[in-house]
Amino acid sequence: MIIASAIWHEGHLLTGKRHCDCIKVAAILVAHGIGRLPITGQQGFLTDDKRFISRNAAAIHAITCGQIKELKFSSTELFSEDLW
């Protein structure tokens, strides 16, 4: 099951309900001297077994495990709005 949106950014896994929340976390880290802008990390999702998966893999995963019935915002990628 998908439990959070996530972004891999400069060796850090940032999580939140939506990807914009992950970007806000990254901005806080940058303000404290950890990492740098722009936030260009790979966007994906965190699973309940703590795996980071891409938007494409997350789309298949969410449908296969019954978390969602269909994608609403893309034909191949999962968006946090598909979940919450």
N, C-alpha and C positions, 0 to 999 in steps of 0.2 A: 504494500500500500504506500502511496505517496504521503509523506507527513509534512513536507515543507518545500518552499521554493528555495533554490540555492544558486550561488555563483562561486566558481573557483576564481579567486583573484590573488595573484602574486603569492601563491602557496597557502592561502587561507580559504577555508570553506565558510562562506557567509550564508546564513539561512534567515528566513523570515516567511511570513504568510504569503507575501507577494514579492516579486523580484525587486520592486522599488524599495521594499523594506531592506533587502540585502544591500542595495546601493547606499541607503542611509547608513547602515552599519559600516560600510566601506569608507564613507565620508568621515565618520567619527574616528575610525582607525587612522585615516590620513591626517586628521587634525591633531592626533596624538603621535604623529611621526612614524606610523606603521603603514607602509605601502605608499602609493602615489596615485595621482589622477592622470589620465581618465580611468574610469572603471571599465576595463575591457575584458574581463574574465569570461569564461564560458558559462552561459546560463543553462541551468538544468533543474533537477529536483533531488531531494533526499528521500530515500525509501525508509520504511520502518526497520529494515535490517542495516541501516546506516550506510547505504551505498549511494554515491552520487551518480545520477544517470542523466543523459542528454534529454532535451525536449522531445526528440523523436522516440527514444527508448521509453521515456515516461508516458508518452501517448499510448503506446502499445501496452505498457505495464498497467496503467490505470484502467484501460478497457478490459484487459485480460483478467484482472483481479476483481472486476465488478465495481470499482470505485466510481466510474462514470459509464454511461451508456454510449456516448458519442462525443466527438470533438466539436466545439462550437465556433472556434476562432481561427482554426487552421485545419487543413486536411491531413497534415502529417506531424504537427508539433503540439505538445500540451502547453497550455497557458494556465497560470494560476486561476484565472477567471473561469476556466473549465471546472475547477474543483471547488472554489469558494466564492 
